[in-house]
Amino acid sequence: MNRTPRDRDTEGRARSARPRDGLGRPLPYGEAGVARQPEGVVRSPRETLAEAQRLLDAGMPFHAHEVLEDAWKSGPDEERGLWRGLAQLAVGLTHAARGNATGGAALLTRGAGSIAPFAAARPYGIDIGGLIGWAEGLAGELRRDGGTVPAAGRAPRLRGR
């Protein structure tokens, strides 16, 4: 059986080298894509939130999820649920923007549940209550109406103004 060799990263792990669009969908080799976020970058919480917000506002929630995932994986244990939940919200918006209403609603709901325990503390000025309201509203809309949403037009505000 002839198989096409898999792309590998420098450590030998399977890692697709295909370019991706702004919503993280793979494009054919050779096409121009959006630069991927470097993995494993350790940022301060404020830097993480600023970069994730920039990407959300630019309509790139998949890329924002990668930034938030770095914080989830490198942060203190007691904050992992917060960063995981924020990453899930970004992935939920990604699915909604790709037209996967069912997956989007599920991840938005899961993400809202993950960040809910942090509501009273509002760590790093994160608007937990506002994000939960945003996620529940968008998830309800997706369940009711289905369809596709514009990623940048429906991006949440991570921090209160």
N, C-alpha and C positions, 0 to 999 in steps of 0.2 A: 504494500500500500504506500503510495507516494503522498507525503504530507508536505505542505508548505512550512518551512521553518518559522517558528514563532519569534517575534521581536523580543529581545532581552535587554534588561538594563545592565549597568556596569557590574552588579552583583550576580548576574545570571538569572534574575527573576523574570518571568514572563511579563512583558510590559509593551503594550502597543505603541508603535512609533508613528501610527497614522495621525495626520493632522486632524484637528477637531474644530467644529464651529463654535460660535459663542454660547451655545447651549450644551456643549460637551459631546455632541454627536460626532462619530468618526466620519471623516471625509476620505475620498480615495487618495492613495499615495500620490504625491506630486502636487496636489492642490494646496493653495495657500489657506492656512487656517489661523486660528487665534492661538497665540502662545499659551502654553499650559503653565499653570502655577508650579513653581519648583516645590518639590515635596520635602517635608522634614524641616521646614524653616521655623525656627523658634523666634516668635515675636512677643512683645509685651502684649497684655490684654488690650490696651488702647490701640496699639499698632494693628493688632488682629482685627479689631472692630472697624477701624478706619479703612483698612484694605478691603475687608469683606463688604462694607457699605459702598465703597467705590465700585466694586465689581457688580453688586446688586443694582446700583443706579445705572450702570452701563448695560444692563440687560444680560449679565453673565452670572446667573446664580449657580451654575455648575462650578465655575471657577471660585466663587465665594465659598462654596461648600468645601473646596479643597483647602482654603485658608483656615476655615473654622475647624476642619478635621485636624490640621496640624496642632491647633491649640488643644483640641480634645486629647490628642495622643501625647502631647508634651507637657500639659498642665498638671497641676496638683490633683490628686485623686478626688478630693472633695468638690472639684469643679468640673469633672469629666461629664457629668450629666448635663450641665449647663451648655458646654461647648458641643457635645453630641446633639443636644436638642436644637441648638442654633444651626448646626450643619444639616440636620433633618429638615428644618424649615426651608433652607436653601435648596435642598434636593426636592422637596415638595413643590416649590415654585418652578424648579427645572422641569419636573414631570408635567406640571400644569401648562407650562409654556410649550412643551413638546406635544401637547394634546392628549396626554395620559391622565384624564381626569380622576380615574379610580386610584391610581398610584399616587397622584398628587395629593388627593384628599387624605389618603391613609398616612402619608408621611407628614403632612401638615398637622394632623391630629396627634400623631406620635411625638412630633417635635414639641408641640404645645404642652403635652403631658410631661415631657422631659424637663422643660424649663420652669414649669409651674412651681416646684418647690423653692425656687429662688426669687419668687415674686416679692416677698417682704423685704429681702435684703437689697434688691436692685443692684447687683454687683456691677461695678464699672459704669454705672449710669445706664445700664441696659434697661429698656422699657419693657419689662417682662409682661406686664398687664396689657400694654398696647400690642405686643407681638402675639400674645395668646388671642386677643380679640381679632387681630388681622388674620391669624391662621384659622381660627374657627369660622370666621366670615367667608374666607376664600374656600375653605374645605366644604362648607355648606353650599356655596355657589356651584362648585364643581360637581357635587353630588346631585344637585337639582338640575343644573343646566348642561353639564358636560362641557365640551368644547376646549378651546385653547385660549390662554390669556397672554397678553404682552408682558414679557418678563420685566422690562424696565418700568412699564406703566403700573405694575402691581407690586413693585419692590417695597418691602417694609422698611421702616426706620428702626434700626437696631438700638439706638440710644435716644433718650428723650431730648427734646430741644431746650 
